[in-house]
Amino acid sequence: MDAEEEKRIIGDLLKQRRLSYSIEVLDVQGDKCTVRNNFGSTIVYVKKGDTYILEE
């Protein structure tokens, strides 16, 4: 993953999920994206179409 793709993913997540905190992309595997927020929590989002939802 290059810096441009990481920036796009972060922008999409912040806009679509309306997150009020910063995130860092840790790993992308297919349609799953693992991120860490500025509180230290690790969250996995799954991309469905053009939107990201929390992994169940």
RACOR-V778034 format. One record per pair of residues at least 4 apart in sequence whose ideal C-beta (glycine too) atoms are under 7 Angstrom apart, sorted by the first residue. I is the first residue (numbers start at 1). J is the second residue. If there is no record, write none. Layout:
I_J, I_J
This chain:
1_5, 1_6, 1_28, 3_7, 4_8, 5_9, 6_10, 6_25, 7_11, 8_12, 9_13, 9_25, 9_33, 10_14, 10_23, 10_25, 11_15, 12_16, 12_52, 13_17, 13_19, 13_23, 13_35, 13_45, 13_52, 14_19, 16_51, 16_52, 17_52, 19_23, 21_37, 21_38, 21_39, 22_38, 23_35, 23_36, 23_37, 24_35, 24_36, 25_33, 25_35, 26_34, 26_35, 26_36, 26_42, 27_34, 28_33, 31_46, 31_47, 32_44, 32_46, 32_55, 33_45, 33_47, 33_52, 34_42, 34_44, 35_43, 35_45, 36_40, 36_41, 36_42, 37_41, 37_43, 43_54, 44_55, 45_52, 45_53, 45_54, 45_55, 46_53, 46_55, 47_52, 48_53
